Amino acid sequence: METNKEYPIIELRDVVKLYKDKAAVDHVSFTINRGEYVALLGPNGAGKTTIVEMIEGVIGPDSGEIIIDGRNWKNDARYLKSILGVSFQDTRFMDKTTVGETLKLFSSLYGTDRGRAEEILELINLTDKRDSYVENLSGGQRQKLAIGIALLNDPKILLLDEPTTGLDPQARREIWVILKNLKNQGRSMILTTHYMEEAEFLCEKILIMHTGRILAQGRLEELLNAHNEGGVIEVMLESDEKALKLFDHMAAITPSCQLAERTIYVKSKTPVAHLKTILAGAEQFDAAIVNLQVRSMTLDDLFILMAGQHLHE
């Protein structure tokens, strides 16, 4: 894979995409460097898939610009198709074909050497399933096959849209290992996900998205260090009603306070002082505390404090 290192592999400049006058993507800008793995992290409806579809060339932006390897879809569609590998959350296959036949079929469509299918079987750890019908594969094995097809044309860029959603933890981990190993080949990757641990394990850079906007972006350590001032206090109350009363009380004292699922999160430089306030407020409102923690900030805490909800909501 030849590369030109003078410019980023992907760049979005003030990109907007509207659906019925509502912004699915709202003035988004970011760059991805060559060989970098980047996670678009956010809940359903955050705009992650729309961004990937625009990078894929499936849809175009209403305004703004998308540059891929120094080119754009308007002038260089054929070239861009040759350097992209795409895997969707739910890929449909012909059930009565074997794994080997499926890879050879797609290999012929790409015009790649027949030996490439054998290389991919080893790469995605499905050699022992070469003669198995696709209909007999597990969910994790199907996703491995989808990733294998995305790799047939030896792409510079992998675009993976929630590739492990719905898989059990073991299958998810197996796919993570495959993707981690691919990084050694110099590819760039965009991964959309709402699994924090997936973003943390695979990606150097994380873009936190919510309602079409990027709330924060950077390396995990940078994101946490920029917002981790002292720690986070997490307080779960006995009921939504009592949690709301205590939240209103705390929000009047500190802006670094969010409520999600009858749990209050407070970012605090002075945890001891805020703990006293929380305990006094709980006593004032006769609110029983079910759980109370003081700890360092996590990626989920950061999202809650920025968006007021959990990633899975």
N, C-alpha and C positions, 0 to 999 in steps of 0.2 A: 504494500500500500504506500504509494508515494504521497508525501505531504508537503505543503508549503506552510512553513511556520511563521510567516510574516503577519498573519491575521488569525483571529479565532476560527474554529471550525464551524461554529454557529453563533449568529448574533441577531437578536431581536431588538428593533428600535421603535419604541413607542407604539406597540402593536395593539390594535383595537379590533374586536369581533363582536358584532351585535346580532342578537336574535330577537325579533319583534321589539326593537328599540331598547332591549335590555342588554347590557354589556356582559357577555360571557367571559371576555378578556378585556381588561380595562387599563389601557396605556401601560403595557408591560414591556420592560426592557431588561435584557440580560445578555451575557456572553458566556460561551462555553469554549474552553481551551482544548487543544488537541490532546487526546489521550485522557481526558477528564471524564469521570463519572459524576453525573449530576442528578439529584432527586428533585422532582416536583412533588412536594409533600402537602397534602391537604385533604379535606373531606370530599365526599361526592358533591358535585356542583361548584367546586372551587375554580374550574376552568382548566384543569390539567389536561384532560383529553382534547379539548379544543386547541390548546397550544400545540400538542403533538400532531393533531390532524393538519394544522397549518404548516408545520415544519415538513410533514410528509407530502404536502402539496394536494391533499384531498380537498381542502377548502382554502380559500384565500382570505387574508385580512381585509377588513373594511378600510383601515388606514394603518399607517406605519409600514415598516419594511422588515423582511426576513432575509438574511444573507447566510448561505450555507456554503462553506468552503470557498468563499469569495464570489459566489454566484447566486442567481435567483431563479425561481420557477418560471418566470415569464420568458427568460432568454435561454435557459440552460436545463430544461426539464429532463432531457435524455441523460445528461451527465449526472444530474442529481439522483435520478432513479437508480443509477449504477452504483452509487456510493452509500445508499441507505439500506438498512435491514430493519424490517418492521415486524413486531409481534404484538398481537392484540390480546385483550383480556380473555376473549372467547373466540377461538379459531375453529372453524368447521372443516372437517376432513371427510373424505369418502370412507365410510366405515368398512367396506368390503375390500379394501386394499391393505397390503401389509405396510409396516413402517418403512422397509427398504424400498418398496414400490413407490410409496408417497414421496420419499426423498429423491428418487430417480426421476419421477415425473416433474417435480419442481426444478430439479437440476437441468432437465432438458429445456424447460421454459426459459431459464436463465442463460442457457447455452454454455454451461460450465462442463468441465471434464467429468466423466462418469465416476471417476475415482473420488471426486469431491464428496459424493454421498457417503462413501465408506469413511472418509475422514470425519464427517459430521457425526456419524453414528458413534464413533469413539469419543468425540468431543462432548456429546450430550449424554454419554453413558447409557446408550440404548442398543449396543451391539447384540446383546442377548435377546432383544425384541425385534430383530431384523425381520423375522418371518411371522411375527404376530400381527393379527388384524388390528387395525386402529380401534375398532369398536370394543376390543378387549383391553385397551390400555386404561390405566388409572388416570385420574385428573392430573396428577403430577407428571406422569409420562407423556400425556398429551401436550402439556405446556413445554416440556423438554423438546418434543417434536416441533412445536411451533417456533421455538427459539432456533432449533436446527435449521428450519427452512429460512428463517431470517438471516442465517449466516452463510447460506449457499453461495451467494455472490461475493463473498469476502468483503463485506461492507466496511467503510471507514467509520460509519456512525450506526449505532443500534438505537432504535426507538422502541421501548418496551412499555406498554400501557397496562399497568397493574397485573404483571405476569403471574403473581402468586395469590391473587384474591381467591378465597374459597378453598385453598389447599390446606392440608393438615401440616403441623409444624415440621415434621420430618421431610415431607415433599418440598416445602418451602426452603428448608435449609439446603437440600440437594441442588436446587436451582441457584441458590445464592453462591454455592461453591463453583458451579459451572460459570456463572457470570464473573466471579472474582478471577477465575483462571483466564478468562478471555481478555482481561485487562492487560495481561502480560504481552498480548499481541499488538498493543498500541491503539486499540479502538477507543472511540469516544462513545458515551452512552447517556441517553436521557431515560430516566426511569420515573414513571408516575406511580405513586403509592400513597396509601394512608396508614402504612405500617411504619412507625417510628424506627423500630429495630432494623427494618430492612434498609431504610435510608442511612442509618448509622453504620451498618455493616458494609454496605457496598459503595457508598458515594463520598467523594471528598467535599463536594459542594452541595448544599441543601437550599432550595428555594421554598419558603413557606408561603402557601397560597390560600386565599380565602375570598370568596365572592368576586373572582376575576382579577384580583390584585395580588401583587407580591408584598407580603407584610415584612419579610426580612429575607436576606440571602447571605450566604457565606459558608465557611467551613463550620462544622459542628462546634468545635472549641471556640471559634470566634463568636458564634451566635450566643452560646451560653455565657461566655465571659463578658460579652457586651451588656448582658441583662442580669447577670447573676451578682447582684449587689447585696451580699449578706446571706440570703437564703429564701426559702419559700415555706410559709406556714400553710398547712392543709388541715381544714377543720370540717368534719362531716357531722351534720346535725340529724336529729331524730326525724324531722319532717321538713317538707318543702316550705311550709308556712314559717316555721321557726328559723330556717336557714335564710329566708328572704328578709325577715326582721333583723337578724344579726348582720346580714350583708349590707342592708341600708345603713345600719349603725356604723359599720366599718368603712363603707364607701365615703361617708361624710368626713372620715378622719384621714384616709389615705386613698389616692387615686389608683394605686397599684393593687387593686382588689377585683376579683372576678368570682362569679357564682356559676357553678355547673353541677347539675344533678345533686342538689342539696348539700354540695360541698363548696366551701369558701376557700379561695386561694389568695394569699397575700404575699406579694414580693416585699421583702423587708430588709433594710440595712440594720435595723435594731429589733431583732426577733423577740428579745425578752420584753421590751416595752409593748410591742404589739400583742404578745401573748397575754400580758396583763389586761390589755384592753378587751381582747376576745373573751377571756374568762369572766371579766366583769360584765360584759354585754350578755353573755350566755346566762349568767345568773339573773340579770335584770329582766330578761325576756323568758325566764324559766325554760330555757332551751337545753335539752340534754345533749351532750357531745358524745357521739358514737365513736369517733376516731379523731386523733390529733397527732400531727407529725410536724417536725421542723427538720428540713433537709436542704441539700443543695438542689439547684434547679435542674430539671430534666427538659428534654425537647417537648414533651407533652405539656409540662408546666408553661413553657414559653408560648406554645400555641394557645393554651387556655387564657393566659394573661393578655394575649394580643387579640384573640377572636371571641373569647367568652364562651367557648364550647370545646369539647373533646374532638380529636381528629376523626373518630368513628361516627360522630353524630351527623 
